[in-house]
Amino acid sequence: MDFVKNLRKIVGTRPLILPGSVVIILNDQDELLLQHRNDGSWGLVGGLMELGESMEETARREVKEESGLEIGKMTLIDVISGPDYYLKLENGDELYSVTAVYASKEVSGEIEIDQSESRNMKYFKADQLPDNMIDEYRHCLDSYFQKARLR
């Protein structure tokens, strides 16, 4: 996030294109791990790319930072972008997100919540997702269900 903070010092709140990655993490019961964010919404684990990272490295780093979990093999599901992924944040920052969506069943470690980013993490059945999920994450899950359900 240091890259984005430093860039914002130069460009202010003007729109940026920001790449990032999320991971659809599944347990042995095919339940999806969701992050209960500090703003009260639910979403997938992931975040923005730092300088010099690949999308896959971003995914692994963000999962480790936010959940304490290590990811094994990941499958690229989709890359989502376009006008539907424009955001204007409460502080006035504008961005268009370009997000690599991965999925993995190969997870090790124990969940350790980063309190600066999350209230909680919880596994959900696909038909029992929380109502207050961010739309972008619903689109990521739609891509997963439509394109490449892991077996």
CYANA upper distance limits for C-alpha pairs under 8 A (distance plus 0.5 A):
  1 MET  CA      5 LYS  CA      6.79
  1 MET  CA     48 LEU  CA      7.20
  1 MET  CA     49 MET  CA      8.13
  1 MET  CA     50 GLU  CA      7.05
  2 ASP  CA      6 ASN  CA      6.56
  2 ASP  CA     50 GLU  CA      8.08
  3 PHE  CA      7 LEU  CA      6.61
  3 PHE  CA     50 GLU  CA      6.61
  3 PHE  CA     51 LEU  CA      7.22
  4 VAL  CA      8 ARG  CA      6.49
  5 LYS  CA      9 LYS  CA      7.03
  6 ASN  CA     10 ILE  CA      7.52
  7 LEU  CA     11 VAL  CA      6.79
  7 LEU  CA     12 GLY  CA      8.48
  8 ARG  CA     12 GLY  CA      5.38
  8 ARG  CA     13 THR  CA      7.20
 12 GLY  CA     93 ASP  CA      7.91
 13 THR  CA     92 GLY  CA      6.32
 13 THR  CA     93 ASP  CA      4.59
 13 THR  CA     94 GLU  CA      6.32
 14 ARG  CA     93 ASP  CA      7.01
 14 ARG  CA     94 GLU  CA      6.26
 14 ARG  CA     95 LEU  CA      8.25
 15 PRO  CA     93 ASP  CA      7.56
 15 PRO  CA     94 GLU  CA      4.87
 15 PRO  CA     95 LEU  CA      5.16
 15 PRO  CA     96 TYR  CA      7.46
 16 LEU  CA     94 GLU  CA      7.02
 16 LEU  CA     95 LEU  CA      5.13
 16 LEU  CA     96 TYR  CA      6.64
 17 ILE  CA     95 LEU  CA      6.24
 17 ILE  CA     96 TYR  CA      5.33
 17 ILE  CA     97 SER  CA      6.42
 17 ILE  CA     98 VAL  CA      7.57
 18 LEU  CA     48 LEU  CA      7.44
 18 LEU  CA     49 MET  CA      8.20
 18 LEU  CA     95 LEU  CA      7.15
 18 LEU  CA     96 TYR  CA      6.73
 18 LEU  CA     97 SER  CA      5.55
 18 LEU  CA     98 VAL  CA      6.60
 19 PRO  CA     48 LEU  CA      6.42
 19 PRO  CA     49 MET  CA      6.28
 19 PRO  CA     97 SER  CA      6.39
 19 PRO  CA     98 VAL  CA      5.14
 19 PRO  CA     99 THR  CA      6.29
 19 PRO  CA    100 ALA  CA      8.41
 20 GLY  CA     46 GLY  CA      7.88
 20 GLY  CA     47 GLY  CA      5.86
 20 GLY  CA     48 LEU  CA      4.50
 20 GLY  CA     49 MET  CA      5.40
 20 GLY  CA     55 MET  CA      7.19
 20 GLY  CA     58 THR  CA      7.36
 20 GLY  CA     59 ALA  CA      8.23
 20 GLY  CA     97 SER  CA      7.76
 20 GLY  CA     98 VAL  CA      6.75
 20 GLY  CA     99 THR  CA      5.35
 20 GLY  CA    100 ALA  CA      6.85
 21 SER  CA     46 GLY  CA      5.97
 21 SER  CA     47 GLY  CA      6.20
 21 SER  CA     48 LEU  CA      7.06
 21 SER  CA     49 MET  CA      7.80
 21 SER  CA     55 MET  CA      6.54
 21 SER  CA     56 GLU  CA      7.88
 21 SER  CA     58 THR  CA      6.62
 21 SER  CA     59 ALA  CA      5.55
 21 SER  CA     99 THR  CA      5.60
 21 SER  CA    100 ALA  CA      5.10
 21 SER  CA    101 VAL  CA      6.46
 21 SER  CA    102 TYR  CA      7.96
 22 VAL  CA     44 LEU  CA      6.66
 22 VAL  CA     45 VAL  CA      6.08
 22 VAL  CA     46 GLY  CA      4.52
 22 VAL  CA     47 GLY  CA      6.96
 22 VAL  CA     59 ALA  CA      6.33
 22 VAL  CA     99 THR  CA      7.52
 22 VAL  CA    100 ALA  CA      6.90
 22 VAL  CA    101 VAL  CA      5.72
 22 VAL  CA    102 TYR  CA      6.70
 23 VAL  CA     44 LEU  CA      7.01
 23 VAL  CA     45 VAL  CA      6.36
 23 VAL  CA     46 GLY  CA      6.73
 23 VAL  CA     59 ALA  CA      6.90
 23 VAL  CA     63 VAL  CA      8.00
 23 VAL  CA    101 VAL  CA      6.51
 23 VAL  CA    102 TYR  CA      5.19
 23 VAL  CA    103 ALA  CA      5.78
 23 VAL  CA    104 SER  CA      7.56
 24 ILE  CA     32 LEU  CA      7.08
 24 ILE  CA     33 LEU  CA      7.48
 24 ILE  CA     44 LEU  CA      6.99
 24 ILE  CA     45 VAL  CA      7.93
 24 ILE  CA    101 VAL  CA      7.93
 24 ILE  CA    102 TYR  CA      6.55
 24 ILE  CA    103 ALA  CA      4.91
 24 ILE  CA    104 SER  CA      6.82
 24 ILE  CA    141 LEU  CA      8.12
 25 ILE  CA     32 LEU  CA      6.22
 25 ILE  CA     33 LEU  CA      5.92
 25 ILE  CA    103 ALA  CA      6.40
 25 ILE  CA    104 SER  CA      5.72
 25 ILE  CA    105 LYS  CA      6.57
 25 ILE  CA    107 VAL  CA      8.08
 26 LEU  CA     30 ASP  CA      5.73
 26 LEU  CA     31 GLU  CA      5.86
 26 LEU  CA     32 LEU  CA      5.33
 26 LEU  CA     33 LEU  CA      6.81
 26 LEU  CA    103 ALA  CA      8.13
 26 LEU  CA    104 SER  CA      6.76
 26 LEU  CA    105 LYS  CA      5.46
 26 LEU  CA    123 TYR  CA      8.50
 27 ASN  CA     31 GLU  CA      6.05
 27 ASN  CA     32 LEU  CA      7.41
 27 ASN  CA     33 LEU  CA      8.30
 27 ASN  CA    105 LYS  CA      6.59
 27 ASN  CA    107 VAL  CA      8.43
 27 ASN  CA    123 TYR  CA      8.28
 28 ASP  CA    105 LYS  CA      7.93
 30 ASP  CA    125 LYS  CA      7.73
 31 GLU  CA    123 TYR  CA      5.98
 31 GLU  CA    124 PHE  CA      5.55
 31 GLU  CA    125 LYS  CA      5.17
 31 GLU  CA    126 ALA  CA      6.97
 32 LEU  CA    123 TYR  CA      5.56
 32 LEU  CA    124 PHE  CA      5.64
 32 LEU  CA    125 LYS  CA      6.91
 32 LEU  CA    126 ALA  CA      7.31
 33 LEU  CA     44 LEU  CA      7.64
 33 LEU  CA     45 VAL  CA      8.36
 33 LEU  CA    121 MET  CA      7.22
 33 LEU  CA    122 LYS  CA      6.02
 33 LEU  CA    123 TYR  CA      4.75
 33 LEU  CA    124 PHE  CA      6.92
 34 LEU  CA     42 TRP  CA      6.80
 34 LEU  CA     43 GLY  CA      5.95
 34 LEU  CA     44 LEU  CA      5.64
 34 LEU  CA     45 VAL  CA      7.21
 34 LEU  CA    121 MET  CA      6.13
 34 LEU  CA    122 LYS  CA      6.04
 34 LEU  CA    123 TYR  CA      6.66
 34 LEU  CA    124 PHE  CA      7.76
 35 GLN  CA     42 TRP  CA      6.00
 35 GLN  CA     43 GLY  CA      5.78
 35 GLN  CA     44 LEU  CA      6.36
 35 GLN  CA     45 VAL  CA      6.59
 35 GLN  CA    118 SER  CA      6.96
 35 GLN  CA    119 ARG  CA      8.21
 35 GLN  CA    120 ASN  CA      6.58
 35 GLN  CA    121 MET  CA      5.03
 35 GLN  CA    122 LYS  CA      7.22
 36 HIS  CA     40 GLY  CA      6.91
 36 HIS  CA     41 SER  CA      6.46
 36 HIS  CA     42 TRP  CA      5.05
 36 HIS  CA     43 GLY  CA      7.21
 36 HIS  CA    118 SER  CA      6.13
 36 HIS  CA    119 ARG  CA      5.88
 36 HIS  CA    120 ASN  CA      5.49
 36 HIS  CA    121 MET  CA      6.30
 36 HIS  CA    122 LYS  CA      8.31
 37 ARG  CA     41 SER  CA      5.99
 37 ARG  CA     42 TRP  CA      6.36
 37 ARG  CA     43 GLY  CA      7.80
 37 ARG  CA    117 GLU  CA      6.59
 37 ARG  CA    118 SER  CA      4.90
 37 ARG  CA    119 ARG  CA      6.18
 37 ARG  CA    120 ASN  CA      7.79
 38 ASN  CA    116 SER  CA      8.22
 38 ASN  CA    117 GLU  CA      6.52
 38 ASN  CA    118 SER  CA      5.71
 38 ASN  CA    119 ARG  CA      6.07
 40 GLY  CA    132 ASN  CA      8.32
 41 SER  CA    132 ASN  CA      5.83
 41 SER  CA    133 MET  CA      6.07
 41 SER  CA    134 ILE  CA      6.99
 42 TRP  CA    130 PRO  CA      7.62
 42 TRP  CA    132 ASN  CA      6.64
 42 TRP  CA    133 MET  CA      5.07
 42 TRP  CA    134 ILE  CA      6.95
 43 GLY  CA    133 MET  CA      6.25
 43 GLY  CA    134 ILE  CA      6.60
 43 GLY  CA    137 TYR  CA      6.24
 44 LEU  CA    137 TYR  CA      6.71
 45 VAL  CA     62 GLU  CA      7.59
 45 VAL  CA     63 VAL  CA      6.43
 45 VAL  CA     66 GLU  CA      7.52
 45 VAL  CA     67 SER  CA      8.23
 46 GLY  CA     58 THR  CA      8.34
 46 GLY  CA     59 ALA  CA      6.45
 46 GLY  CA     62 GLU  CA      5.57
 46 GLY  CA     63 VAL  CA      6.49
 46 GLY  CA     66 GLU  CA      8.25
 47 GLY  CA     58 THR  CA      7.83
 47 GLY  CA     59 ALA  CA      7.83
 47 GLY  CA     62 GLU  CA      6.37
 48 LEU  CA     58 THR  CA      7.55
 49 MET  CA     53 GLU  CA      6.91
 49 MET  CA     54 SER  CA      8.15
 49 MET  CA     55 MET  CA      7.40
 49 MET  CA     58 THR  CA      5.88
 50 GLU  CA     58 THR  CA      7.75
 53 GLU  CA     57 GLU  CA      6.27
 53 GLU  CA     58 THR  CA      6.64
 54 SER  CA     58 THR  CA      6.69
 55 MET  CA     59 ALA  CA      6.79
 55 MET  CA    100 ALA  CA      7.13
 56 GLU  CA     60 ARG  CA      6.82
 57 GLU  CA     61 ARG  CA      6.54
 58 THR  CA     62 GLU  CA      6.49
 59 ALA  CA     63 VAL  CA      6.66
 59 ALA  CA    102 TYR  CA      8.30
 60 ARG  CA     64 LYS  CA      6.71
 60 ARG  CA     70 GLU  CA      7.58
 60 ARG  CA     71 ILE  CA      6.75
 61 ARG  CA     65 GLU  CA      6.56
 62 GLU  CA     66 GLU  CA      6.40
 63 VAL  CA     67 SER  CA      6.08
 63 VAL  CA     68 GLY  CA      7.30
 63 VAL  CA     69 LEU  CA      6.70
 63 VAL  CA     70 GLU  CA      7.58
 63 VAL  CA     71 ILE  CA      8.08
 64 LYS  CA     68 GLY  CA      4.98
 64 LYS  CA     69 LEU  CA      5.55
 64 LYS  CA     70 GLU  CA      6.34
 65 GLU  CA    114 ASP  CA      7.53
 66 GLU  CA    112 GLU  CA      8.11
 66 GLU  CA    113 ILE  CA      6.62
 66 GLU  CA    114 ASP  CA      5.70
 66 GLU  CA    117 GLU  CA      7.58
 66 GLU  CA    118 SER  CA      8.09
 67 SER  CA    111 ILE  CA      5.76
 67 SER  CA    112 GLU  CA      5.64
 67 SER  CA    113 ILE  CA      5.64
 67 SER  CA    114 ASP  CA      7.11
 67 SER  CA    121 MET  CA      8.21
 68 GLY  CA    109 GLY  CA      7.41
 68 GLY  CA    110 GLU  CA      7.01
 68 GLY  CA    111 ILE  CA      5.85
 68 GLY  CA    112 GLU  CA      5.31
 68 GLY  CA    113 ILE  CA      7.44
 69 LEU  CA    107 VAL  CA      7.04
 69 LEU  CA    108 SER  CA      6.32
 69 LEU  CA    109 GLY  CA      5.57
 69 LEU  CA    110 GLU  CA      6.63
 69 LEU  CA    111 ILE  CA      6.48
 69 LEU  CA    112 GLU  CA      8.10
 70 GLU  CA    107 VAL  CA      6.19
 70 GLU  CA    108 SER  CA      5.73
 70 GLU  CA    109 GLY  CA      6.78
 71 ILE  CA    104 SER  CA      7.58
 71 ILE  CA    106 GLU  CA      6.32
 71 ILE  CA    107 VAL  CA      5.29
 71 ILE  CA    108 SER  CA      7.13
 72 GLY  CA    104 SER  CA      7.74
 72 GLY  CA    105 LYS  CA      8.41
 72 GLY  CA    106 GLU  CA      5.28
 72 GLY  CA    107 VAL  CA      6.56
 72 GLY  CA    108 SER  CA      8.38
 73 LYS  CA    104 SER  CA      6.82
 73 LYS  CA    105 LYS  CA      8.29
 73 LYS  CA    106 GLU  CA      6.52
 74 MET  CA    102 TYR  CA      6.53
 74 MET  CA    103 ALA  CA      6.01
 74 MET  CA    104 SER  CA      5.26
 74 MET  CA    105 LYS  CA      8.35
 74 MET  CA    106 GLU  CA      8.16
 75 THR  CA    102 TYR  CA      5.84
 75 THR  CA    103 ALA  CA      5.77
 75 THR  CA    104 SER  CA      6.96
 76 LEU  CA    100 ALA  CA      7.73
 76 LEU  CA    101 VAL  CA      6.54
 76 LEU  CA    102 TYR  CA      4.96
 76 LEU  CA    103 ALA  CA      7.14
 77 ILE  CA    100 ALA  CA      8.21
 77 ILE  CA    101 VAL  CA      5.91
 77 ILE  CA    102 TYR  CA      5.83
 77 ILE  CA    103 ALA  CA      7.26
 77 ILE  CA    143 SER  CA      7.44
 77 ILE  CA    144 TYR  CA      6.54
 77 ILE  CA    147 LYS  CA      7.45
 77 ILE  CA    148 ALA  CA      6.90
 78 ASP  CA    100 ALA  CA      6.55
 78 ASP  CA    101 VAL  CA      5.71
 78 ASP  CA    102 TYR  CA      7.80
 78 ASP  CA    140 CYS  CA      8.22
 78 ASP  CA    143 SER  CA      7.22
 78 ASP  CA    144 TYR  CA      8.30
 79 VAL  CA     98 VAL  CA      7.38
 79 VAL  CA     99 THR  CA      5.97
 79 VAL  CA    100 ALA  CA      4.94
 79 VAL  CA    101 VAL  CA      6.44
 80 ILE  CA     85 TYR  CA      8.44
 80 ILE  CA     97 SER  CA      8.49
 80 ILE  CA     98 VAL  CA      6.30
 80 ILE  CA     99 THR  CA      5.79
 80 ILE  CA    100 ALA  CA      7.13
 80 ILE  CA    101 VAL  CA      8.08
 80 ILE  CA    140 CYS  CA      8.12
 81 SER  CA     85 TYR  CA      6.37
 81 SER  CA     96 TYR  CA      7.96
 81 SER  CA     97 SER  CA      6.61
 81 SER  CA     98 VAL  CA      5.18
 81 SER  CA     99 THR  CA      7.11
 82 GLY  CA     86 TYR  CA      7.94
 82 GLY  CA     96 TYR  CA      7.73
 82 GLY  CA     97 SER  CA      8.30
 82 GLY  CA     98 VAL  CA      8.17
 83 PRO  CA     96 TYR  CA      7.83
 85 TYR  CA     96 TYR  CA      6.05
 85 TYR  CA     97 SER  CA      6.09
 85 TYR  CA     98 VAL  CA      8.18
 85 TYR  CA    136 GLU  CA      7.57
 86 TYR  CA     94 GLU  CA      7.88
 86 TYR  CA     95 LEU  CA      6.19
 86 TYR  CA     96 TYR  CA      4.85
 86 TYR  CA     97 SER  CA      7.07
 87 LEU  CA     94 GLU  CA      6.18
 87 LEU  CA     95 LEU  CA      5.83
 87 LEU  CA     96 TYR  CA      6.77
 87 LEU  CA     97 SER  CA      8.31
 88 LYS  CA     92 GLY  CA      6.48
 88 LYS  CA     93 ASP  CA      6.20
 88 LYS  CA     94 GLU  CA      4.94
 88 LYS  CA     95 LEU  CA      7.07
 89 LEU  CA     93 ASP  CA      5.78
 89 LEU  CA     94 GLU  CA      6.85
101 VAL  CA    140 CYS  CA      6.90
103 ALA  CA    144 TYR  CA      8.29
103 ALA  CA    150 LEU  CA      8.25
104 SER  CA    150 LEU  CA      8.39
105 LYS  CA    150 LEU  CA      8.40
111 ILE  CA    121 MET  CA      8.27
113 ILE  CA    118 SER  CA      6.97
113 ILE  CA    119 ARG  CA      8.05
113 ILE  CA    120 ASN  CA      7.09
113 ILE  CA    121 MET  CA      7.65
114 ASP  CA    118 SER  CA      6.39
115 GLN  CA    119 ARG  CA      6.67
124 PHE  CA    128 GLN  CA      6.76
124 PHE  CA    129 LEU  CA      6.51
125 LYS  CA    129 LEU  CA      7.16
129 LEU  CA    133 MET  CA      8.39
133 MET  CA    137 TYR  CA      7.44
133 MET  CA    138 ARG  CA      7.38
134 ILE  CA    138 ARG  CA      7.14
135 ASP  CA    139 HIS  CA      6.81
136 GLU  CA    140 CYS  CA      6.90
137 TYR  CA    141 LEU  CA      6.78
138 ARG  CA    142 ASP  CA      6.59
139 HIS  CA    143 SER  CA      6.76
140 CYS  CA    144 TYR  CA      6.87
141 LEU  CA    145 PHE  CA      6.65
142 ASP  CA    146 GLN  CA      6.53
143 SER  CA    147 LYS  CA      6.21
143 SER  CA    148 ALA  CA      8.30
144 TYR  CA    148 ALA  CA      6.00
144 TYR  CA    149 ARG  CA      6.48
145 PHE  CA    149 ARG  CA      6.10
